[in-house]
Amino acid sequence: MRSVAPVLTVLAVIVGLWYLAVAPMNIRVALNQAERAGAEIVPEGAVQRRQTSVWRLMAQNTAFVSEGYALERPRLPTPVQVGEELWKTTGKMVMRGRAWSKRSLIYHGWITLQSTLWGFFLGTAVGIIGAVAIVYSRVADMSLMPWAIISQTVPIVALAPMIIVLTSQIGVEGRGLPKAIISAYLCFFPVLVGMVKGLRSPGPSQLDLLKTYNATGLQTFLKLRLPASVPYLFTSLKVGIAAALVGTIVGELPTGAISGLGARILIGDQFGAPLAIWSALFAAAILAGVLVTLLDVAQRVTLRRMGMAT
C-alpha cells in the first residue's frame, strides 16, 4: 500500500486536471453546436468566438459548459469517453470473438508489438556489443561514444522517412524491417550507456583481486564485470523497451501503414476522430506498462538467483 498510495494520488491529480481541462478545450465546439441547434450564444458567430478567450466564453455561457463533456467529436475527450472507446475496441471485440479484427486494438497492438520486439532485440544486441567494445578499447571509447551521443540529437521524426526510403531502395519489401530499425535506433542508446556504466562498476580492489588469482581477461569479464552489470542492464532495458515502442509507433506514421497503433493514430487524425487517437495512445501506454512490468519481474527473479538484493 505504501507504494500504491502515491501512484493512486498522482493518478487522481492527473484525472482531476484532465477533467478541468475538458471544458475550456471543448467550449467553442459545444457553443457552435448549440448555436446551430437554435440556442442564443454570446457572442454570436463562430468567427467572433474564435477571437474571444475560452474563459470569457465559459463565463458568458455557463449553461453550455457541461455540453463540452458529452461531445461526440471533442477536441479533448473525458477519461470516461476514452475508457468507453478503449473497451469498445478491445474488451467487446474479445467477447464477440473478433479480437483479431482490423477494428480491434488488440490486432493493431500485436502488429506494433512484433516490430517493437524485433527492434528491442536488435538495439539491445548493438548496445551490449558497443558497450563491451568501449570498455575494453580506448579507441572505441573515443570514437563510438561521441557518435552514439550525437546520433540521439537527430529527430526520429526526420530520420524515420530516410530509413524507409533507404530500405526500399535496397529492395527490402514490407514495413516490418524499417520499423524495427527505427525502434532499435531509439533502444540501443540507453542500453549502451547502462552497460558501459555497469561494466565499469567493479572497483580497483576487485579487479586487483582477480589479477592476484591470475584470472584472464575473459574470466574477469564473465565472473566480475558481466555479473556486476546485470542491475544496470535491466534498468536500461526498461527504458529501452519503452523507447523501442515509441520508435515503432513513429515508424508507422510516415509509411502509410494501415495496421499498428501508429496507423490508428494517423487514421484517427486524418478522419477527425479524437477518440480513436486517444484510445490508441492509451493502448500504447498499457502495452508499454506491461512490457516494463515483465522486465521488472525478470529483473527481480534474476537478481534473486544471483544472490543480489532486489
N, C-alpha and C positions, 0 to 999 in steps of 0.2 A: 504493500500500500504506500510505503514511503516513496517508491519510485513512480507509482501510478498517479498519485495525487497531483504532483507538479505537472505531469503531462496533461491530465484532465483539466487542470486550471488554465494552462496555456491554451488548450483546445477551446475551452469555454470563452476565453477572451477573444480568440480569433473568430469564433462563430458570432459573438456579440458585435464585434466590429464589422463583420460581414453584413449582418442584418442592418446595422446602422447605415452602411454604405449603399444598400439597395435603393433606398428612397431617393437620394439625390442623383444616383446614376440613371434611374428609370423614370424620373418625374416628367421629363419632356415627352417621352414616348406615351406615358399614361395620359398626359394632357392632350396630346394630339388625337389619341383615340377617343377621349371624352368629348373633344370639340367636334369630331366627325359624327359622334352619336347625338349631337344637338345640345350638349351642355354649355353653359356660359363659363368661359375661361378668361382669366386676367393674366397678362394682356391677350388680346385676340390675335390669332395668326401665328403660324409656326416660325415665321421669319423674326417677328418681334420677340418671341420667346427664346430664340437662339441667342439673342443679344442681351438677355436677362439672366442673371445668376440663378443657379438652381435653388439657392437658399431663399431668394426672394420669391421664386415661383412656388416653393413649398409653403411659404408664409401666406401668400395671397390665395392659394388654392388648397387649403388644408383638407378639404373634403375628398380630394382626389389623391392624396399621398398614399393611402392604402392600396390604391389601384396598381401602384408600381410593384407590389408584391405578388400580383396574380396575372402578370402579362404572359402571353404565350411565347413571345419572342423578346424577352427582356435583354437589355444591354448587360445587366448583371443579375443572373438568376439567384434565388434564395437557396440555402443549403438543402431545404426540403425538395425544391424543384430538381436540383442536381441529383439528390438521392433517388427520387422517383424515376428520373431518366436512366440513372445507372442501374436501378433494379429492372426496369423495363428491358434494357439491352443486355442484361446478364441473368439475373435470377429467373425472370419469367421465361427467358429463352431456354434455360435448363429444364424448367418444369414442363415446358411444351415439347421437349425433345429436339430443340433447334439450337443447341449450344454452338454448333459449327456453322450456323447460318451466317451469311456475309453481313447481316444486320446485327450480329451479336458481337459484343466487345470481347467476349472470350475468344472468338475466332481471330479477331484483329490483334488481341493481346498475344496470342500464340505466334502469329506471324512476326510480331515485333520481338518476342522473346527469343525466337530462333536466331535472328541476326544479332541480338544482344549477346547471347551466349557465345556465338562464334567470335564476335569482336572481343568479348571479355577474355576468352582463352588466348586469342592471338595477342591482345595487348598485354596480358599477364606474362606470356612467354617472352615477348620482346622486352618488357620491363625487367624481368628477372635476369635474362641474359645480359642486358645492358648494365644492370647493377653489378653483376659479377665482374664484367669487364672493367668497369670504373674503379671498383675496389682493388683489383689486382693489377691494373695497368695505369700508370701515371699518364701515359699518352691518351688513353681512353678517357681518363678523368678530365684532362684539359681540353679534350675535343668534343666528346659526346655530351657531357652535362650542359655546357653552354648552348649547344644546338637543341637539346631537349627542352631547355627553358625557353629558348626563342620560338620553338615550334608551338608553344602554348599561347603565344601572343597573336597568332594568326586566327582570325574569327572563323569558327567552324562553319558558319552560315556561308561565308565566302569560299571556304575550302571544299565544301561538300559538292557543289556543281563541278568543280575542277576534277575531283576524284571520279565522279560519274562519267564525265566526258572522256577522261583518260582510260578508264577501264573499257568503255565502249569502243575506243579507238584501237585497243589491242585485241579486240574480238571477244571480250568477256560478255556472255549473254546473261540476262536476268539481272535483278536488282539486289540479290542477296549478298554477293561479294562486295559491291560498293558500300552497302550499308554496314557490313562487318568491318570494312577498313576504316570507315568514319568512326564507328564505335570504338575500334581498337586505338584510334588516334587519341581519343579523349581518355581512354582507360590506361594506357601504358605509363603516362607520366606519374600519377600518384603511386603506382606500383614501383616504378623506378626509384623515386625519391625514398619511399618507405624501405625498400630493400637495401639501398645504399646505407641508410641510417642504421638498419638492423645488422647488416654485415660488419659495420664498423663499431657496433656497440660493445664488443668484448674489450676489456681494459688491457693495458700493457702487462699487468701481472698475470692475467690469464693466458695471454699469448706467450709470455716468457715461460710459464709453467709447461706448456706443451713443447716448447723448444727444449726444455730440460729432459723431457721424455723422448726427445729425438723424433718428434712427430713430423711427418711430411706435410707439404702444403695442402695436399688433398685431404689428409687426415684432419688437419686443423680446420679446413673448410667444413667437412662433414660432421665433425664432433664438437666444434665450438661455434664457428661463425653462422652456419646454417641454422642450428637449433636456437641460437640467440636471436636470429632474425625473424622467427616464426610469429611472435606477437606483433611485430611491426608489419609483417606481410599481411596478416589478417586485417589489421586496421586499414591498410592501403587497399586491400581487396574490397572492403565495404564501400570505400569512396569510389573505387574503380568500377564496381558493378553499377552503381548509380550513374556514373559518368557514361558508361557504355550504353545504358538505356537512353540517356539523353542524346547521345550521338546517333543511335539508331533512329530515334524519332525525327531528329533533324535531317538525317539522311533520307527519310521517306518523303520529306516535303518537296524537294526540287525534282524528284524522279518521276512525278506523275503517277505514283503508285495508287492503287485503289484498295489495297489491303494493308493493315497495320494501324496502330494508334495514331501515328503521324498523318497517315492518309485520312483518317477520320477527322482529325483536327482541321486539315486543309479543306476537306469537303464541307465540313460544317461552316468554315469561314466563307467559302465560295457561295454557299446557298443560304447564308444568313441564318444559321441555326446555332445560336449560342449554347443551347442545352447540349447539343451533340459535342461541341468543343469542350465544355466543362466536364461532361461525363467521361470523355476520352482522357482528359487531363487527370481526373480522379482515378481512372483505371490505371493510368501510368504510375501515379503515386502509390497506389495499392500494390502494384506489381513490384515497384522498387522496394517498398517496405517488406514484402515477402522475401525477395532476394537477399536483402541485407540481413533479415532475421535468420534465414537459413545459414548464411555465412557466420553469423554470431553464434549460432548453435554449434556449427562445425569448429569454430574457434574454441569454445568452452570445452568441447569433447577432446580436441587435440591437445590443448594446454593441460587439461587434467591428466591425460595419459602420459604426458611428458613430465608430470610432476610439478608443473608451474601453477601458481595461484591464479584464479580467474576472478 
